[in-house]
Every structure is written in structure tokens, then in C-alpha cells.
Amino acid sequence: MGFNCGIVGLPNVGKSTLFNALTCSAAAQAANYPFCTIEPNVGRVGVPDSRLNKLAQLAKSAKIIPTQLEFVDIAGLVKGASKGEGLGNQFLGHIRSVDAICHVVRCFEGEVTHVDGSVNPIRDIETINTELLLADLESLEKRKDNLLKKSKIGDVDAKKLLPTFEAVLSHVQAGHPARSIKLPLNEQIYLNQLQLITAKPVVYVCNVEESAAAKGNDLAMKVMKLAQQEKALAVVISAEIEAQISVLQDAQERAEYLDTIGLQETGLDRVIKAGYQLLELITFFTVGPKEAHAWTVRRGTKAPQAAGVIHSDFEKGFIRAETISYADYIACGGEVQAKEAGKMRLEGKDYITQDGDIFHFRFNV
């Protein structure tokens, strides 16, 4: 699958409770003390998509397989993490390996001890962001001399990277996350090569008390305002409520519980959808009597590479993609009817996959 979000935040903000609910497990130990999560816990969750059930119903599919995102629960960072405080160096390394950051922020009062003695989500965000900036700054400064030397002796790759590197270094030195720098499109690839933590997209998860799960609270609103200024995403959840919902096995029971607390969908569904949006992912489908399967690709992926997500042989021997849009499939009442109505298209190697495409790939073995 290859797409994952790292769940980060200060100790005792509800990260592990959120992770447990996300994965419907007790894999991460939720406890009222810092560093209870020592190794990153990993869990995969299905991306909610009502289209998949509708397709399966029309195709009479025996099995339904949703597309998935991976969540990594990374232990709580503290002030000084970039210098090795707490378990900082270890965890900063874990953050570098994820595609996006899910930053859990405490927006509730209560008995659970806050590592800084009081609840202030904006301060907490600044603490985490400062540590990530300092870690990136250290990484860039370590690479600077070597890159300059290579550039001077005529290394082609170093010469191409150097202008982007210097621009990013100045940007980070000024206290700005790497993701906020404006670069020409042809330089974006070089930013990716630097593997900076602050270049990763972020969604803020405002963890509120149970009574504020539906509408949020004043603390959450402050985070929402900050996210808007940063052009980031933010969602409000109550990790405690999500933990309660996660143990309900019956779908009807879950729906009734949500209704009683004024929610249309779980906060976890909103987190998952935000992560999907954050990574600029889209879904295509393969549908038949055996299974209805959702697949994940990045926006802009061409048909052969989409086929390769299913199996590498599909990409190597790609001939064409028999394609029906989701809207046409539903409107016509299924694959056969869509074909009869002339709604199936034959797309070639340059076709850009669209969200909701239903593919049948033709390929040479």
C-alpha cells in the first residue's frame, strides 16, 4: 500500500487512545504517563467509502475490500526532543519515515497530567513544530558542506539540488516549515529528496471532552483558526468517545450511539478521510462477482501505474484499461448495462486515473 500517517503530539494528549480506536485494538498502551509508547505501533484501517458498497450490491460481489491507510503511533515528543531529550532522536527518526503527520492536540481539561502543567493547544503545537524545525535544521546543516564540495567539483546532481537546498535552508532558518516554501514545479522533486519532517503535510486532530465532540470547544476553535492560517487541515474528535464506539460490533448499534450524541459519522472516519485528502489520494475500483475492491493511488497516476498497484505484471504488460466511471456504472445499473449504453471507454497508457474509475485491465503475460 505504501501510504501512512504518523500520529504525533506531546505525551498525554490522547494519541494512543486515538490509535487504539483507529485500529479497534489495544495494540498501543494508553497510560497516564509520558513515553508509554516506546516503539511505534502500526495499524491499517479501511477508508470509509459508500461507493464501494453500492458497487458490490450491483455486482453481487461475494467480498468487499476497502482501500486502506496505515497509521503509525509515535511516542510523545517533548521540548528538547531535537537534542535527544526524552526519547527524541528515536522518535524523530520514526517521523521521517511517514508520508504525512497527524498531530493530536489536547483540547480538554481534566485529571490526566499535562507534561507542561497546563492545557494550551497553541503552545503545544509550537513546541512540537519547534522541535521538528530544529531537527530539520540540524539535518540540513549536516548536509551543507558535503553538498557544496560536490557542487564545486562538478557533481551534476549536487549542482541541480544546490539552489533548492539553499532556498529551503534559509526558509527553515527563518522559522518556517519546509512545506510552506513556494518553489517552481520543477524544483519540487528536489525538496522531496531532502526528506525533511516539516515538508510533510499535517492534519491537526483536536481531542476534546465528550460533551464537545459534536461542535468542538473554544480550545479547538483556536486550533481550527491556526490550521486555516497555515492552510492545513483540522478535525475535532473525542478520543474517549471513539474508544467507546470502537468496541461496538453492530453497525446499527454504532449508528444509534452516534445519533444520541449528535454525530453523523465517527471522528475517526473524519481523521481517515482527512489523511486521504492530505496525501492527495484517489480511489479506483475493480468490481466483479468474486469481490468489489477499492485501490489507492496518488492523484495524477497514469493507468499502467494504477494497474501496477494490483500486480506488477499488470503494469509491465499493460495493453489498455476498460473503464467505466462510477456515475455511469450506478446510473446504468451495472457493468453489462453500462457497456450496452456505450459508457465503457478503452483508455491507453497516457490516461490519467480519475477518482471513482472502475477498471478492467488488459495485459500481456
C-alpha positions in Angstrom: 0.0 0.0 0.0 2.7 2.4 1.0 0.7 5.4 2.3 0.9 6.2 6.0 0.3 8.9 8.6 2.4 9.3 11.8 0.3 10.2 14.9 2.4 12.7 16.9 1.9 15.0 19.8 3.1 15.7 23.3 2.7 13.0 26.0 -0.8 12.5 27.4 -2.8 14.3 24.7 -4.7 11.1 23.7 -2.5 9.8 20.9 -2.5 6.2 21.9 -6.2 6.2 22.8 -6.9 7.6 19.3 -4.7 4.9 17.7 -6.4 2.2 19.7 -9.8 3.4 18.5 -8.5 3.8 14.9 -7.3 0.2 14.7 -10.1 -1.2 17.0 -7.3 -2.8 19.1 -5.4 -2.3 22.3 -2.1 -2.5 20.5 -0.9 0.8 21.9 -0.9 1.1 25.7 -2.8 4.1 26.7 -1.5 5.2 30.1 -1.3 8.4 32.2 2.5 8.9 32.0 4.9 10.0 29.3 6.6 7.6 26.9 4.2 4.7 27.5 4.6 4.2 23.7 8.2 3.1 23.2 8.1 1.6 19.7 5.9 3.0 17.0 2.7 0.9 16.7 1.4 0.3 13.2 -2.2 -0.3 12.2 -4.1 -0.3 8.9 -7.6 1.0 8.6 -10.2 0.9 5.9 -11.0 4.2 4.2 -14.8 4.8 4.5 -16.3 4.9 1.0 -20.1 4.4 0.5 -19.4 3.9 -3.2 -17.8 0.5 -2.6 -20.9 -1.0 -1.0 -23.2 0.3 -3.8 -20.9 -1.2 -6.5 -20.8 -4.5 -4.6 -24.5 -4.6 -4.3 -25.0 -4.1 -8.1 -22.3 -6.6 -9.0 -23.5 -9.1 -6.3 -19.9 -9.3 -5.1 -19.1 -12.0 -2.5 -16.4 -9.9 -0.8 -15.9 -6.2 -0.1 -12.3 -5.0 0.3 -11.8 -1.3 1.1 -8.7 0.7 0.3 -6.5 1.3 3.4 -4.4 3.8 5.1 -1.6 3.0 7.6 -1.4 4.8 10.9 1.8 4.8 13.0 1.5 5.7 16.7 4.8 7.6 17.5 5.7 8.2 21.2 5.1 11.7 22.7 7.7 14.3 21.9 8.8 16.8 24.5 10.7 20.1 24.5 14.3 19.4 23.6 13.5 16.3 21.5 15.7 17.6 18.7 18.6 17.5 21.1 17.7 14.0 22.4 15.5 14.9 25.3 13.0 12.3 26.3 13.3 9.7 23.6 13.5 12.4 20.9 16.1 11.1 18.5 14.5 7.8 18.2 11.0 9.2 17.5 12.2 11.9 15.1 13.6 9.1 13.0 10.2 7.4 13.0 8.5 10.6 11.9 10.9 10.9 8.9 9.6 7.5 7.6 5.9 8.5 7.3 4.1 10.3 4.4 2.0 12.7 6.5 1.7 13.9 10.1 -1.5 13.5 12.2 -0.8 16.0 15.0 -3.0 15.2 18.0 -3.6 18.3 20.2 -5.1 18.2 23.7 -8.2 20.5 23.8 -9.7 19.3 27.1 -9.1 19.9 30.8 -9.2 17.0 33.3 -7.3 14.9 35.7 -4.8 13.5 33.2 -1.4 15.1 33.8 -0.2 17.6 31.1 3.5 17.4 30.6 3.8 21.3 30.8 1.4 21.6 33.7 -1.5 23.3 31.9 -3.6 22.9 28.8 -2.7 25.3 26.0 -3.0 23.7 22.5 -1.3 26.6 20.6 1.7 26.4 22.9 1.7 22.6 22.5 1.7 23.0 18.7 4.5 25.5 18.8 6.5 23.1 21.0 6.2 20.2 18.6 6.7 22.4 15.5 9.9 24.0 17.0 11.4 20.6 17.7 10.6 19.4 14.2 12.1 22.6 12.7 15.3 22.2 14.8 15.6 18.6 13.7 15.3 19.6 10.0 17.8 22.5 10.5 20.3 20.1 12.0 19.8 17.7 9.1 20.3 20.5 6.5 23.4 21.9 8.2 25.0 18.5 8.3 24.5 18.1 4.6 25.5 21.6 3.6 29.4 21.3 3.4 29.2 18.0 1.6 26.8 19.3 -1.0 28.9 22.5 -1.6 32.0 20.4 -2.1 30.3 18.1 -4.6 28.9 21.0 -6.5 32.3 22.7 -6.8 33.9 19.6 -8.3 31.2 19.4 -10.9 28.8 16.8 -9.5 25.7 17.2 -11.8 23.2 16.0 -9.2 24.6 18.3 -6.5 24.6 21.3 -8.8 20.9 20.7 -9.6 20.0 20.3 -5.9 22.0 23.2 -4.5 19.7 26.2 -5.4 16.7 24.4 -3.9 18.7 23.3 -0.9 19.9 26.9 -0.2 16.4 28.3 -0.5 15.0 25.7 1.8 17.8 26.2 4.4 17.1 29.9 4.5 13.3 29.3 4.9 13.8 26.8 7.8 16.4 29.1 9.4 13.7 31.8 9.4 11.5 29.5 11.5 9.1 28.4 8.7 8.2 24.7 8.0 9.6 23.4 4.7 6.1 22.6 3.4 5.3 26.4 3.3 8.1 27.3 0.9 7.0 28.3 -2.6 9.1 26.5 -5.2 8.8 26.2 -9.0 7.2 22.9 -10.0 10.5 21.6 -11.4 12.1 22.0 -8.0 9.5 20.1 -6.0 11.3 16.8 -6.7 14.5 18.2 -5.0 12.5 19.2 -1.9 11.3 15.6 -1.7 14.9 14.4 -1.9 15.8 16.3 1.3 13.4 14.1 3.3 12.5 16.9 5.8 10.0 16.3 8.5 8.4 19.8 8.2 7.9 19.2 4.5 5.2 16.6 5.3 1.6 17.7 5.2 -0.2 18.0 8.5 -3.7 17.5 9.9 -4.4 18.7 13.4 -6.6 16.5 15.5 -8.3 18.4 18.3 -9.0 15.9 21.1 -11.9 17.4 23.1 -14.0 16.2 26.1 -17.1 14.0 25.3 -19.6 16.9 25.6 -17.8 18.9 22.9 -17.5 16.0 20.4 -20.2 17.3 18.1 -19.4 21.0 18.0 -15.9 21.4 19.5 -15.0 24.0 22.1 -13.0 27.2 22.5 -9.7 25.5 22.6 -10.5 23.5 19.4 -11.6 26.7 17.7 -8.1 28.2 18.3 -6.5 25.3 16.6 -9.0 25.5 13.7 -8.1 29.1 13.2 -4.4 28.3 13.2 -4.9 25.5 10.7 -6.7 27.9 8.4 -3.8 30.3 8.6 -1.4 27.5 7.8 -3.7 26.1 5.0 -3.6 22.9 6.9 -6.5 20.5 7.8 -8.1 20.2 11.3 -10.7 17.9 12.7 -12.4 17.7 16.1 -12.8 14.3 17.9 -13.2 12.9 21.4 -10.8 10.0 21.6 -12.7 8.7 24.6 -15.9 8.5 22.6 -14.1 6.9 19.7 -12.7 4.3 22.0 -16.3 3.5 23.2 -17.6 3.3 19.6 -14.7 1.1 18.5 -15.9 -1.8 20.8 -19.4 -1.8 19.4 -19.6 -4.6 16.8 -23.0 -4.0 15.4 -23.3 -1.3 12.7 -26.8 -0.4 13.7 -25.7 -0.1 17.4 -22.9 2.3 16.3 -25.3 4.4 14.2 -27.7 4.7 17.1 -24.9 5.7 19.5 -23.7 8.4 17.1 -27.2 9.7 16.8 -27.6 10.1 20.6 -24.5 12.3 20.8 -25.4 14.4 17.7 -22.8 13.0 15.3 -23.3 12.0 11.6 -20.1 10.0 11.4 -17.3 9.0 13.8 -14.4 11.3 14.4 -12.2 8.5 13.2 -13.9 8.5 9.8 -13.1 12.2 9.6 -9.5 11.6 10.6 -9.1 8.9 8.0 -10.7 11.0 5.2 -8.5 14.0 6.2 -5.4 11.7 5.9 -6.6 10.5 2.5 -7.2 14.1 1.4 -3.9 15.3 2.9 -1.9 12.8 0.8 -3.8 13.7 -2.4 -5.0 10.1 -2.8 -7.9 8.9 -5.0 -9.7 5.6 -5.3 -10.3 3.4 -8.3 -12.3 0.2 -8.2 -12.2 -3.3 -9.6 -15.6 -5.0 -9.4 -16.9 -8.5 -10.1 -18.9 -11.4 -8.6 -15.9 -12.5 -6.5 -15.1 -9.2 -4.9 -15.5 -5.4 -5.0 -12.1 -3.9 -4.3 -11.0 -0.3 -3.8 -7.5 0.7 -4.6 -5.4 3.7 -3.7 -3.2 5.8 -6.0 -1.9 9.4 -5.9 -3.8 12.0 -7.9 -2.3 12.2 -11.4 -1.3 8.5 -11.7 -1.5 7.0 -15.2 -3.4 3.9 -16.0 -0.4 1.5 -16.2 0.9 2.6 -12.8 -2.6 2.2 -11.4 -2.6 -1.4 -12.8 0.7 -1.9 -11.1 -0.8 -1.3 -7.7 -2.8 -4.5 -8.2 0.2 -6.5 -9.6 3.5 -5.6 -11.2 2.7 -7.8 -14.2 -0.3 -5.7 -14.9 1.9 -2.7 -15.4 4.7 -4.4 -17.3 2.3 -6.0 -19.8 -0.3 -3.2 -19.9 -2.4 -3.0 -23.1 -5.4 -1.0 -22.2 -7.9 -0.2 -19.4 -11.6 -0.9 -19.9 -13.0 2.0 -18.0 -16.4 2.9 -16.6 -17.0 6.0 -14.4 -18.7 5.4 -11.1 -21.6 7.7 -12.1 -22.2 5.8 -15.3 -21.9 2.4 -13.6 -24.5 3.4 -11.0 -26.8 5.2 -13.4 -26.8 2.2 -15.8 -27.3 -0.4 -13.1 -24.0 -2.3 -13.5 -21.2 -3.3 -15.9 -23.2 -5.1 -18.6 -25.8 -2.3 -18.9 -23.1 0.4 -18.9 -21.4 -1.4 -21.8 -24.7 -1.7 -23.7 -25.2 2.0 -23.2 -21.8 2.8 -24.7 -20.4 4.1 -21.4 -17.3 1.8 -21.3 -14.2 3.5 -22.6 -10.9 2.0 -23.8 -8.1 4.0 -22.2 -4.4 3.7 -23.1 -1.0 4.3 -21.4 -1.4 8.1 -21.1 -4.8 8.0 -19.4 -4.8 9.8 -16.0 -6.8 7.8 -13.4 -9.8 9.6 -12.1 -11.4 9.2 -8.7 -14.1 6.6 -8.9 -12.9 4.9 -12.2 -13.9 1.2 -12.5 -11.2 -0.6 -14.3 -10.7 -3.9 -16.0 -7.1 -4.1 -17.1 -6.0 -5.9 -20.3 -2.3 -7.0 -20.3 0.2 -9.4 -21.8 1.7 -12.0 -19.5 
